[in-house]
Amino acid sequence: MSVDQPQGRVFVILVWLAVAGPVSAQTRALADADRLGMTCLQILKMSSTEWIAYFSKTTKTDPSSGTVRAAAAYGACYQARTEDLVRALARSGKGPSKVSSTDFNGFEAALRNFTQKALVDAEPPANREKQALAALYEHQFRYEFYRVYEAKSTKGPNAAKARPPSSPAEKNIAPAPGNPSLSPAPNDTDQMTTAKNRFGELLGALPDDKLHELHGAFGEVLGLHALDEAMRLAVYRYAIFLLEPGGGEGSSYSPPF
C-alpha cells in the first residue's frame, strides 16, 4: 500500500517532525540540568542512541524515564544549535524564502497530526518514550532544513546540487556517532521500496477505521508538500518507527539518529 503522490514541484527539504513545539523555558532548564556537566557540543558529538545509553548508565534511571529525560536534554541542545543557525542565516540574508518556510511549517503541522493519530492508542510507558524520540526527529528535520541554506551561503549557488556523502543511517545499518544528513544512499530506490512495503504491512494490520484515518493523515504529509526523495524516505521511516510494535527497537528505523 502506498500513499505516495506525484509532486508539482520538488525542492530540497532535508529535516525532522514532531509532537512538540519550541522548548519551553522550564523544559529547557530541566534538560540543561540533565546534561550531566557536559556541554551541548560534547553531547551532540554522540548519536542520540549513544547519549541515551550513556545517560541511563550514568544516572541509573529506569529505562523509560531515562529515555525521556535524555531525549529532552539532547533535543534542547539540538534546538539551540538550530536557533544559532537561524540567526546566522538571518544576518546573512541567505535563509529560506517565505514560500519555502510556509511549506515547511505546513509539512511539520501535517506530520504532527499524523504523529498524534499514530500514538493516541499507545499505552505508557511506550507512548512517553515514542513521544520523546519523535521530538528528536523534529529537531533533526528542522535543523537539516536550515542547513541546506547554510550550505548555499558558504559554497555558492551550485552547493544545493551537491549532496554530502551517504550516512550509515541511510543504509539501514546502525548509525555512527554524530548526526547524519538525510541525503539518499546509492540504493535509495531499494530502500524506498522496502520502507513502503513495511509501512503498508503495518497499516494493513490495523482495524479498518484506524487504517483509513492514518492513511489519510499520511497522505496529507506526502501529497501536499514538496519533498525530495531523501525526505520522503525519511518520512516513511519515521512513520514505521511510530507504528512498529514496541517502538521498533532493534530495527533499522529507530532510534532517530
Secondary structure, DSSP 8 states (H G I E B T S, - for coil): -------S----------S--S--HHHHHHHHHTTTT--HHHHHTS-HHHHHHHHHHHHT--HHHHHHHHHHHHHHHHHHHHHHHHHHHHHHT-S--HHHHHHHHHHHHHHHHHHHHHHTT--TTHHHHHHHHHHHHHHHHHHHHHHHHHHHHHH-TTGGGS-----GGGGTS---SS-------TTHHHHHHHHHHHHHHHHHTS-HHHHHHHHHHHHHHHHSS---HHHHHHHHHHHHHHHSGGGGTTSTT-S--
